[in-house]
Amino acid sequence: MLPVEETNEVNPICPHCGKVLFKVLCRGLESVFGKRYIYFYPECHKVLGVS
């Protein structure tokens, strides 16, 4: 298993549009599974994931 290390020295890059990310946006969703969130990139609005 790989260790996880927190850092503020570098910013992630969007795998879709290639821009540097300074934040990730989220939006609440209502579903039969309860409250869910969809996470997406602010520039290109491509979906990162759902929780």
N, C-alpha and C positions, 0 to 999 in steps of 0.2 A: 504494500500500500504506500502511496506517495503522501508526504506531509503537505499540508496547506499552509502557506505563509501569506499574511496580509501585507500589502504594500500600497502606498500612495505615491510612489515615485514614477510610475508609468500608468498611462491610460489605455484601456482596451480599444481595439479597432473593430468596427463593424465588419463582419464577414461578408455582408451583402454589398455595401456601397464603399467600403474602405475608409470611411471617415473616422477620426478619433472620437471616442465617446467620452463625454463628461458626465452623462447621466443616462439612466434607462427609465422609460416611462412605463406605467402600468395602469390598467383599467379594471374595475370590478365587473364580474360577470355573475349572473344569477343562473343556476342550473338545478337539475334534480339532485345533483351531488352536493348542493349547498353553495356557499359563497366561494367563488373562484376568482383568480386574477390572471390577466393576460399581460405579459411583459413584452415590450417592443422598443425598437430603436427610434429616437426622436427625429432623425433626419430622413430616413427612407421608410419608416413605419413597418419594417419587416418584423415578424413575430420571433421573439427569442424563445418563448415557452409559455406554458400555462401551469398554474399550481392550484 
